[in-house]
Amino acid sequence: MKQIPLAIGPAPTFTFENFLPGANSAALAHLQALRSAGPGAPPVFLWGGGGSGKTHVLRALAEDWQAAGAQVAWYDADTHLPWDLPSQPSLLLLDDCDRFDAGQQHAAFALFVEAATHGLAVVASGHAPPVDLELREDLRTRLGWGPTFALQPLSEAETRAALRIEADRRGILLADEVIDYLLNRFARDLKNLMRLLDRLDQFALAAKRAVTVPLLRQMLADEGLVG
């Protein structure tokens, strides 16, 4: 009988400290200065492919503002309608705007109008620049009004470093051969690699074994994936 591990491992954290900037230093610097920019700052849009770090950066930004006592409103395609701002918001975050359906696009535009009225900072993200997104015109115009940054994926060396940082945080000894196996057999999409690492951590806890390539193969086989 397979053991089911208790959820005793550390929960994923999304901070600027554990986000490797790579070629994205200018975008991070702009976002980290946003809180001191004051009301009326133009909206910021981040775009990039899957695994480029858009959601991590938005969550890190939310963490940063909340730590300073600010209220943050977060909406993405998985947030059910209606969308209402909290009582005293300071920051509005819209993640993966390209996935918004018609109702969510209407709600997002209404939030933009309300944010402008109250002088809120707005940061949004999508898989492409606003001009290339299939969204209603008024929302697309609002998203593209301010600075737009293309987030660049990490290099192989940076991806390795990111995996090691997360493994160290979890208390996992991650050998080079395990990282090699992950990078050689899976897309170098950091979001999915982190999910794999999370599943591997839980699998190792259940099996009471160290994280090794044979253990990784066993997990993949159990999941019906090629090992």
NUNU-73648 format. One record per residue (C-alpha): x, y, z; residue number from 1. Coordinates in steps of 0.5 Angstrom, whole numbers, padded with zeros to 4 digits. Each point is the difference from the previous one (the first is absolute). Example, Ala and Ser with C-alpha at 12.3 -4.5 7.8 and 13.67 -1.06 7.14 Angstrom:
    px    py    pz dose
  0025 -0009  0016    1
  0002  0007 -0002    2
REM end
This chain:
    px    py    pz dose
  0000  0000  0000    1
  0003  0007 -0002    2
  0001  0005  0006    3
 -0003  0007 -0001    4
  0004  0005  0003    5
 -0002  0005  0004    6
  0000  0007 -0003    7
  0006  0002  0005    8
  0005  0003 -0006    9
  0001  0007  0000   10
 -0005  0003 -0005   11
  0002  0004 -0006   12
  0002  0007  0001   13
  0000  0005 -0005   14
  0005  0006  0002   15
  0005  0005 -0004   16
  0005 -0004  0004   17
 -0001 -0007 -0003   18
 -0001  0003 -0007   19
  0006  0000 -0004   20
  0000  0006 -0004   21
  0004 -0002 -0006   22
 -0001  0005 -0006   23
 -0006  0003  0004   24
  0003  0005  0004   25
 -0003  0006 -0003   26
 -0007 -0003  0001   27
  0002 -0002  0007   28
  0003  0007  0002   29
 -0006  0003 -0003   30
 -0005 -0004  0004   31
  0003  0001  0007   32
  0000  0007 -0001   33
 -0007  0001 -0002   34
 -0002  0000  0008   35
  0004  0007  0000   36
 -0003  0002 -0006   37
 -0006  0003  0003   38
 -0007  0000 -0003   39
 -0002  0001 -0007   40
  0006 -0004 -0003   41
 -0001 -0003 -0006   42
 -0002 -0008  0000   43
  0006 -0005 -0002   44
 -0001 -0006 -0004   45
  0004 -0006  0000   46
  0000 -0005 -0006   47
  0004 -0007 -0001   48
 -0001 -0007 -0002   49
 -0002 -0005  0005   50
  0005 -0001  0006   51
  0003  0007 -0001   52
 -0002  0002  0007   53
 -0006  0005 -0001   54
 -0004 -0003  0005   55
  0006 -0001  0005   56
  0002  0008 -0001   57
 -0007  0002  0001   58
 -0001 -0005  0007   59
  0007  0003  0002   60
 -0003  0007 -0001   61
 -0006 -0001  0004   62
  0004 -0003  0005   63
  0004  0006  0001   64
 -0006  0005  0000   65
 -0003 -0004  0005   66
  0006 -0001  0004   67
  0000  0008  0000   68
 -0008  0000  0003   69
 -0003  0001 -0007   70
 -0006 -0003 -0003   71
  0001 -0004 -0006   72
 -0006 -0002 -0005   73
  0002 -0006 -0004   74
 -0004 -0003 -0006   75
  0002 -0005 -0005   76
 -0004 -0005 -0005   77
 -0002 -0005  0006   78
 -0003  0006  0004   79
 -0008 -0001  0000   80
 -0004  0006 -0002   81
 -0002  0005  0003   82
  0007  0004  0001   83
  0000  0005  0006   84
  0005  0004  0002   85
  0002  0000  0008   86
 -0002  0005  0004   87
  0006  0004  0000   88
  0005 -0003 -0006   89
  0006  0003 -0002   90
  0002 -0005 -0005   91
 -0004 -0003 -0006   92
  0003 -0007 -0003   93
 -0003 -0003 -0006   94
  0004 -0006 -0002   95
  0000 -0004 -0007   96
 -0005  0005 -0003   97
  0000 -0004 -0006   98
 -0004 -0005  0003   99
 -0006  0004  0002  100
 -0007 -0001 -0003  101
 -0004  0005 -0002  102
 -0003  0001  0007  103
  0007  0000  0003  104
  0002  0005 -0005  105
 -0006  0005  0002  106
  0001 -0001  0007  107
  0008  0002 -0001  108
 -0002  0006 -0004  109
 -0005  0002  0006  110
  0006 -0001  0005  111
  0005  0004 -0005  112
 -0005  0006  0001  113
 -0001 -0001  0007  114
  0008  0000  0001  115
  0001  0006 -0004  116
 -0006  0004  0005  117
  0004 -0002  0006  118
  0007  0000 -0002  119
  0002 -0007  0000  120
  0006 -0003 -0003  121
 -0002 -0005 -0005  122
  0005 -0006 -0002  123
 -0003 -0005 -0005  124
  0003 -0006 -0004  125
 -0001 -0004 -0007  126
  0003 -0005 -0005  127
  0001  0006 -0005  128
  0001  0008  0000  129
 -0007  0003  0001  130
 -0001  0002 -0007  131
  0001 -0008 -0002  132
 -0006 -0002  0005  133
 -0007 -0002 -0003  134
 -0003  0004  0005  135
 -0005  0006  0000  136
  0003  0006 -0003  137
 -0002  0004  0006  138
  0004 -0005  0005  139
  0006 -0001 -0005  140
  0001  0008  0000  141
  0000  0000  0007  142
  0005 -0005  0001  143
  0005  0003 -0005  144
 -0001  0007  0003  145
  0006 -0001  0004  146
  0007 -0003  0000  147
  0000 -0007 -0003  148
  0006 -0005  0002  149
  0001 -0007 -0004  150
  0003 -0005  0006  151
  0005 -0004 -0003  152
  0001 -0007  0002  153
  0006 -0002  0004  154
  0006 -0003 -0003  155
  0002 -0008  0002  156
  0005  0003  0005  157
 -0005  0004  0003  158
 -0006 -0005  0000  159
  0005 -0005  0004  160
  0001  0005  0005  161
 -0007  0001  0001  162
 -0002 -0007  0001  163
  0006  0000  0005  164
 -0003  0006  0004  165
 -0007 -0004  0000  166
  0003 -0006  0002  167
  0005  0003  0005  168
 -0007  0003  0003  169
 -0003 -0006  0001  170
  0006 -0004  0003  171
  0001 -0004 -0007  172
  0007 -0002 -0002  173
 -0001  0000 -0007  174
  0006 -0003 -0004  175
  0003  0002 -0007  176
 -0003 -0006 -0003  177
 -0007  0001  0002  178
  0000  0007 -0002  179
  0003 -0002 -0007  180
 -0006 -0006  0000  181
 -0005  0006  0001  182
  0003  0005 -0005  183
  0002 -0006 -0006  184
 -0007 -0003  0000  185
 -0005  0006  0002  186
 -0001  0007 -0003  187
  0004  0005  0003  188
 -0006  0004  0003  189
  0001  0002  0007  190
 -0007 -0001  0002  191
 -0001 -0007 -0002  192
  0007 -0002  0003  193
 -0002  0003  0007  194
 -0006 -0004 -0001  195
  0004 -0006 -0001  196
  0005  0001  0006  197
 -0006  0001  0004  198
 -0003 -0007 -0002  199
  0007 -0003  0001  200
  0000  0003  0007  201
 -0006 -0003  0002  202
  0001 -0007 -0003  203
  0007  0000  0003  204
 -0004  0002  0007  205
 -0005 -0006 -0001  206
  0006 -0005 -0002  207
  0004  0002  0005  208
  0006  0000 -0005  209
  0005  0006 -0002  210
 -0001  0003 -0007  211
  0004 -0004 -0005  212
 -0001 -0001 -0008  213
 -0003 -0007  0002  214
 -0005  0003  0005  215
 -0002  0005 -0006  216
 -0001 -0005 -0005  217
 -0004 -0004  0005  218
 -0005  0006  0001  219
  0000  0001 -0007  220
 -0002 -0007 -0002  221
 -0005  0000  0006  222
 -0003  0007 -0003  223
 -0001 -0004 -0007  224
  0006  0005 -0003  225
  0006 -0003 -0004  226
  0006 -0001  0006  227
REM end
